[in-house]
């Protein structure tokens, strides 16, 4: 492993030398006394403390017992990374995907997963990294292999983790892997089919916070619930736009989705989800033969994409005034997106020419001008 991520990985290497030195001094004993107790030479103890050598493995339980430590504590080994360490490692690897060969960064992801094999929150983020960057692979086969690796990590999390939220996230990402691998039938057994009508828990939890005298926490929780529900609604409407059998239903779905977006000011609150909505709706209007409506939406896409929305981060606004605090407290990666901004901008700029549905527009002057402008502004 090399580069920026080395600092974190080295930081978590065995720290036996420092532990022995610290606890020997706390006990007020010399290296000679410790050596005598352990049946080794003073030089051996000195080498342990400097990190030149480690004790024989058979001596570790005895040495740990002498200091009243577990063997893990003696070794200075922590199998779990903190939230901040996971976030740091994720963003370092994310950045490396934009400037290093895919196989190199893939190997770094594998090494991190091996080093912290039981740190399930990290494994979830490694799987997310692979799913967000597999398209950078040198060959389609290499990309599919990366998805398979992500799938294996997610399946292990679901087998061995006991954290409900982590299990839910792992199942959702596993379903995405299965779809990418063409194994749609398995998604049904994983996620089930139609769910029963479900009610949000935030209203009840907010009442509980009010009852114990924490109105600010109640308000923060409700803001988070509204925010998530709006994003879920837009995602559902976006998916519904893909079913274009009925022209009237499609147009009405588009109208309602845009109305919700305007009501909650998603252009500034969450521009990424609105960009995706514009693309889906434009493709739908093209399939209905309405080039004018498609071009209008693509113009809106271009205007938003080239506006002051970078760096893209999750955030609140004057209405969701407690949301930033909730995002920082709740999300493992904080407010940052799962991909680097440079990668996001490149993806946004190339989307219009890469999506096959827009081929009929390639000869349109408005479309050509939009593509040219986006490429120029987004790849500076």
C-alpha positions as CSV (number, residue, x, y, z in Angstrom):
1,X,0.0,0.0,0.0
2,X,1.3,3.5,-0.8
3,X,0.4,7.2,-1.0
4,X,-2.0,9.1,1.2
5,X,-3.6,6.1,2.8
6,X,-0.3,4.8,4.2
7,X,-0.5,7.2,7.2
8,X,-3.7,5.7,8.5
9,X,-2.7,2.1,7.9
10,X,0.6,2.6,9.6
11,X,-1.1,4.4,12.5
12,X,-3.0,1.2,13.2
13,X,0.1,-1.1,13.1
14,X,1.0,-3.0,16.2
15,X,2.1,-0.6,19.0
16,X,3.5,-3.1,21.5
17,X,6.7,-1.1,22.0
18,X,5.0,2.0,23.2
19,X,2.5,0.0,25.4
20,X,5.3,-1.9,27.1
21,X,7.3,1.3,27.7
22,X,4.2,3.2,29.1
23,X,3.1,0.4,31.5
24,X,6.6,-0.5,32.6
25,X,7.1,3.2,33.7
26,X,3.7,3.3,35.3
27,X,4.8,0.3,37.4
28,X,8.0,2.0,38.2
29,X,10.2,-0.9,37.2
30,X,13.3,-1.1,35.1
31,X,13.9,-3.0,31.9
32,X,16.1,-5.4,33.9
33,X,13.3,-6.2,36.3
34,X,10.8,-6.8,33.5
35,X,13.4,-8.9,31.7
36,X,13.9,-11.0,34.8
37,X,10.2,-11.6,35.2
38,X,9.9,-12.6,31.6
39,X,13.0,-14.8,31.6
40,X,14.7,-12.8,28.8
41,X,17.6,-10.4,28.5
42,X,17.5,-6.7,29.1
43,X,18.5,-6.2,25.5
44,X,15.4,-8.1,24.4
45,X,13.1,-5.8,26.4
46,X,14.9,-2.8,25.0
47,X,14.3,-4.1,21.4
48,X,10.6,-4.7,22.2
49,X,10.3,-1.1,23.3
50,X,12.0,0.4,20.3
51,X,10.0,-1.8,18.0
52,X,13.2,-3.5,16.6
53,X,11.7,-6.9,17.5
54,X,8.6,-8.4,19.0
55,X,8.3,-11.0,21.9
56,X,7.9,-14.6,21.1
57,X,4.2,-15.3,20.6
58,X,4.2,-17.7,23.6
59,X,5.3,-14.8,25.9
60,X,2.4,-12.5,24.9
61,X,-0.2,-13.8,27.4
62,X,2.3,-13.7,30.3
63,X,3.5,-10.1,29.4
64,X,-0.2,-9.0,29.0
65,X,-1.1,-10.5,32.4
66,X,1.9,-8.8,34.1
67,X,0.5,-5.4,33.1
68,X,-3.2,-6.4,33.6
69,X,-4.0,-6.0,29.9
70,X,-5.6,-8.1,27.2
71,X,-3.3,-9.3,24.5
72,X,-5.0,-6.9,22.0
73,X,-4.4,-4.0,24.4
74,X,-0.8,-5.1,24.9
75,X,-0.3,-5.1,21.1
76,X,-2.0,-1.7,20.7
77,X,-4.2,-3.3,18.1
78,X,-7.6,-1.9,17.4
79,X,-9.7,-4.0,14.9
80,X,-12.2,-1.2,14.5
81,X,-11.7,2.2,12.9
82,X,-13.4,5.3,14.3
83,X,-16.0,7.2,12.3
84,X,-13.4,9.9,11.5
85,X,-10.8,7.3,10.4
86,X,-13.3,5.5,8.1
87,X,-14.3,8.9,6.6
88,X,-10.7,9.9,6.1
89,X,-9.7,6.6,4.4
90,X,-12.8,6.6,2.2
91,X,-12.1,10.1,0.9
92,X,-8.4,9.3,0.3
93,X,-9.3,6.2,-1.7
94,X,-12.1,8.2,-3.5
95,X,-9.5,10.8,-4.6
96,X,-7.1,8.1,-5.7
97,X,-9.7,6.7,-8.1
98,X,-9.6,10.0,-10.0
99,X,-5.8,10.1,-10.5
100,X,-4.4,6.6,-10.3
101,X,-4.9,3.4,-12.3
102,X,-8.0,1.5,-11.3
103,X,-6.1,-1.8,-10.5
104,X,-3.8,0.1,-8.1
105,X,-6.6,1.6,-6.1
106,X,-8.6,-1.6,-6.2
107,X,-5.7,-3.4,-4.6
108,X,-5.6,-0.6,-1.9
109,X,-9.3,-1.2,-1.3
110,X,-8.7,-4.9,-0.9
111,X,-5.8,-4.3,1.5
112,X,-8.0,-2.0,3.7
113,X,-10.7,-4.7,3.8
114,X,-8.2,-7.4,4.8
115,X,-6.6,-5.2,7.5
116,X,-9.9,-4.4,9.1
117,X,-11.8,-7.6,8.2
118,X,-14.2,-7.2,11.2
119,X,-14.9,-3.5,10.8
120,X,-18.2,-3.8,9.1
121,X,-18.9,0.0,8.7
122,X,-15.6,0.2,6.8
123,X,-16.4,-2.8,4.7
124,X,-19.7,-1.2,3.7
125,X,-17.9,1.9,2.5
126,X,-15.3,-0.2,0.6
127,X,-18.2,-1.9,-1.2
128,X,-19.8,1.5,-1.9
129,X,-16.5,2.7,-3.3
130,X,-16.3,-0.2,-5.7
131,X,-19.9,0.3,-6.8
132,X,-19.3,4.0,-7.4
133,X,-16.1,3.5,-9.4
134,X,-16.2,0.2,-11.2
135,X,-16.9,2.0,-14.5
136,X,-13.3,3.2,-14.4
137,X,-12.0,-0.3,-14.8
138,X,-9.7,-1.0,-17.8
139,X,-12.1,-3.7,-19.1
140,X,-15.7,-4.7,-18.6
141,X,-14.5,-8.0,-17.1
142,X,-12.4,-6.1,-14.5
143,X,-15.4,-3.9,-13.6
144,X,-17.7,-6.9,-13.1
145,X,-15.0,-8.5,-10.9
146,X,-15.0,-5.4,-8.8
147,X,-18.8,-5.6,-8.4
148,X,-18.4,-9.2,-7.4
149,X,-15.9,-8.2,-4.7
150,X,-18.4,-5.6,-3.4
151,X,-21.1,-8.2,-3.4
152,X,-19.0,-10.6,-1.3
153,X,-18.2,-7.9,1.3
154,X,-21.9,-7.0,1.6
155,X,-23.0,-10.6,1.9
156,X,-20.4,-11.0,4.7
157,X,-21.8,-7.9,6.5
158,X,-25.3,-9.3,6.3
159,X,-24.2,-12.7,7.7
160,X,-22.1,-11.4,10.6
161,X,-23.1,-7.9,11.6
162,X,-25.8,-7.3,14.3
163,X,-26.4,-3.6,13.5
164,X,-29.9,-3.1,12.0
165,X,-29.0,0.1,10.1
166,X,-25.9,-1.5,8.7
167,X,-27.8,-4.6,7.6
168,X,-30.4,-2.4,5.8
169,X,-27.7,-0.4,4.0
170,X,-25.9,-3.6,3.0
171,X,-29.0,-5.2,1.6
172,X,-29.8,-2.2,-0.5
173,X,-26.2,-2.1,-1.9
174,X,-26.3,-5.9,-2.4
175,X,-29.5,-5.4,-4.5
176,X,-27.7,-2.9,-6.6
177,X,-24.8,-5.3,-7.2
178,X,-27.2,-8.0,-8.2
179,X,-28.9,-5.7,-10.8
180,X,-25.5,-4.7,-12.2
181,X,-24.6,-8.4,-12.5
182,X,-27.9,-9.2,-14.3
183,X,-29.3,-11.3,-11.4
184,X,-32.6,-9.4,-10.9
185,X,-34.5,-12.5,-9.7
186,X,-32.3,-12.6,-6.6
187,X,-33.3,-9.1,-5.6
188,X,-36.9,-10.3,-4.8
189,X,-35.7,-12.8,-2.2
190,X,-33.3,-10.2,-0.8
191,X,-35.6,-7.3,-0.4
192,X,-39.0,-8.9,-0.7
193,X,-41.8,-7.6,-2.9
194,X,-44.5,-5.0,-2.1
195,X,-44.2,-3.7,1.4
196,X,-47.1,-3.0,3.7
197,X,-48.1,0.6,4.3
198,X,-45.4,1.9,6.7
199,X,-45.5,4.9,8.9
200,X,-42.5,7.0,9.7
201,X,-41.1,6.8,13.3
202,X,-40.0,10.4,13.5
203,X,-43.4,11.8,14.7
204,X,-43.4,9.4,17.6
205,X,-39.7,9.9,18.4
206,X,-40.2,13.7,18.3
207,X,-43.0,13.4,20.8
208,X,-40.8,11.4,23.1
209,X,-38.1,14.1,22.9
210,X,-40.7,16.8,23.6
211,X,-41.8,14.8,26.6
212,X,-38.3,14.7,28.1
213,X,-37.8,18.4,27.5
214,X,-35.6,18.3,24.4
215,X,-37.6,20.3,21.8
216,X,-34.5,21.1,19.7
217,X,-33.8,17.4,19.3
218,X,-37.4,16.8,18.3
219,X,-37.3,19.6,15.7
220,X,-34.0,18.3,14.3
221,X,-35.4,14.8,14.0
222,X,-38.5,16.0,12.2
223,X,-36.4,18.0,9.8
224,X,-34.3,15.0,9.0
225,X,-37.5,12.9,8.4
226,X,-39.0,15.5,6.1
227,X,-35.7,15.8,4.2
228,X,-35.3,12.1,3.7
229,X,-39.0,11.7,2.7
230,X,-38.6,14.4,0.0
231,X,-35.6,12.7,-1.4
232,X,-37.3,9.3,-1.4
233,X,-40.4,10.8,-3.1
234,X,-38.2,12.4,-5.8
235,X,-36.4,9.1,-6.3
236,X,-39.7,7.2,-6.6
237,X,-41.1,9.8,-9.1
238,X,-37.9,9.6,-11.1
239,X,-38.2,5.8,-11.3
240,X,-41.9,6.1,-12.2
241,X,-40.9,8.4,-15.1
242,X,-39.2,5.5,-16.8
243,X,-42.6,3.8,-17.4
244,X,-43.9,5.9,-20.3
245,X,-46.7,3.8,-21.6
246,X,-49.3,6.4,-20.9
247,X,-48.3,9.9,-22.1
248,X,-50.7,11.7,-19.8
249,X,-49.4,9.9,-16.7
250,X,-45.8,10.6,-17.7
251,X,-46.5,14.3,-18.1
252,X,-48.4,14.5,-14.9
253,X,-45.6,12.6,-13.0
254,X,-43.1,15.0,-14.4
255,X,-45.2,18.0,-13.4
256,X,-45.6,16.8,-9.9
257,X,-41.9,15.9,-9.5
258,X,-40.8,19.3,-10.7
259,X,-43.4,20.9,-8.4
260,X,-42.0,19.1,-5.4
261,X,-38.5,20.0,-6.4
262,X,-39.5,23.7,-6.6
263,X,-41.4,23.6,-3.3
264,X,-38.4,22.3,-1.5
265,X,-35.8,24.3,-3.5
266,X,-33.9,21.3,-4.6
267,X,-31.8,23.4,-7.0
268,X,-29.9,24.5,-4.0
269,X,-30.8,22.0,-1.4
270,X,-29.9,18.8,-3.4
271,X,-28.9,19.6,-7.0
272,X,-27.6,16.1,-7.7
273,X,-31.0,14.5,-7.4
274,X,-32.6,17.2,-9.6
275,X,-30.0,16.7,-12.3
276,X,-30.9,13.0,-12.4
277,X,-34.6,14.0,-12.6
278,X,-34.0,16.3,-15.6
279,X,-32.1,13.6,-17.5
280,X,-34.8,11.0,-16.9
281,X,-37.6,13.3,-17.8
282,X,-35.8,14.5,-21.0
283,X,-35.4,10.9,-22.2
284,X,-39.1,10.3,-21.5
285,X,-40.2,13.3,-23.6
286,X,-37.9,12.2,-26.5
287,X,-39.5,8.7,-26.4
288,X,-42.9,10.5,-26.8
289,X,-41.6,12.5,-29.7
290,X,-41.6,15.8,-27.9
291,X,-38.1,17.2,-28.7
292,X,-39.0,20.7,-27.6
293,X,-39.8,19.6,-24.0
294,X,-36.7,17.4,-23.9
295,X,-34.4,20.2,-25.0
296,X,-36.1,22.6,-22.4
297,X,-35.3,20.1,-19.6
298,X,-31.7,19.6,-20.9
299,X,-31.2,23.4,-20.9
300,X,-32.3,23.4,-17.3
301,X,-29.9,20.5,-16.7
302,X,-27.1,22.5,-18.3
303,X,-27.9,25.7,-16.3
304,X,-27.9,23.8,-13.0
305,X,-24.8,21.8,-13.8
306,X,-22.8,24.8,-14.6
307,X,-24.0,26.9,-11.7
308,X,-22.4,27.4,-8.2
309,X,-23.3,24.0,-6.8
310,X,-19.7,22.8,-6.3
311,X,-18.4,21.3,-4.2
312,X,-21.5,19.1,-4.0
313,X,-22.3,18.4,-0.4
314,X,-25.4,17.4,1.5
315,X,-26.6,20.4,3.5
316,X,-29.6,22.2,4.9
317,X,-31.0,25.7,4.2
318,X,-33.0,28.3,6.0
319,X,-35.9,25.9,6.4
320,X,-33.8,22.8,7.3
321,X,-31.7,24.9,9.7
322,X,-30.8,21.9,11.9
323,X,-30.0,19.5,9.1
324,X,-26.3,20.1,8.8
325,X,-25.9,19.1,12.4
326,X,-28.0,16.0,11.9
327,X,-26.0,15.0,8.8
328,X,-22.7,15.3,10.6
329,X,-24.0,13.3,13.6
330,X,-25.7,10.6,11.6
331,X,-23.9,9.9,8.3
332,X,-20.7,8.0,8.4
333,X,-19.2,10.0,5.5
334,X,-20.7,13.3,6.7
335,X,-22.0,15.6,4.1
336,X,-19.6,14.5,1.3
337,X,-20.9,12.6,-1.7
338,X,-19.7,9.0,-2.4
339,X,-17.6,10.2,-5.4
340,X,-15.0,12.9,-5.8
341,X,-16.2,16.2,-7.2
342,X,-13.8,16.0,-10.2
343,X,-15.3,12.6,-11.1
344,X,-18.8,14.0,-10.6
345,X,-18.3,17.0,-12.9
346,X,-16.7,14.8,-15.6
347,X,-19.7,12.5,-15.4
348,X,-22.2,15.4,-15.6
349,X,-20.4,16.9,-18.6
350,X,-20.3,13.6,-20.5
351,X,-23.8,12.4,-19.7
352,X,-25.5,14.0,-22.6
353,X,-23.3,12.4,-25.2
354,X,-23.1,9.0,-23.5
355,X,-26.8,8.4,-23.0
356,X,-28.1,6.6,-26.2
357,X,-31.6,8.0,-25.8
358,X,-30.2,11.5,-26.8
359,X,-28.8,10.3,-30.1
360,X,-31.7,11.9,-32.1
361,X,-30.7,15.3,-30.7
362,X,-27.0,15.1,-31.9
363,X,-27.8,17.1,-35.0
364,X,-29.8,19.8,-33.1
365,X,-27.9,23.1,-32.8
366,X,-29.2,23.7,-29.3
367,X,-28.1,20.3,-28.1
368,X,-24.7,20.7,-29.7
369,X,-24.2,24.1,-28.1
370,X,-25.2,22.8,-24.7
371,X,-22.8,19.8,-24.9
372,X,-20.0,22.1,-26.0
373,X,-20.7,24.6,-23.2
374,X,-20.9,21.9,-20.6
375,X,-17.7,20.3,-21.8
376,X,-15.8,23.6,-21.7
377,X,-17.1,24.7,-18.3
378,X,-16.9,21.4,-16.5
379,X,-13.5,20.2,-17.6
380,X,-11.5,23.3,-16.9
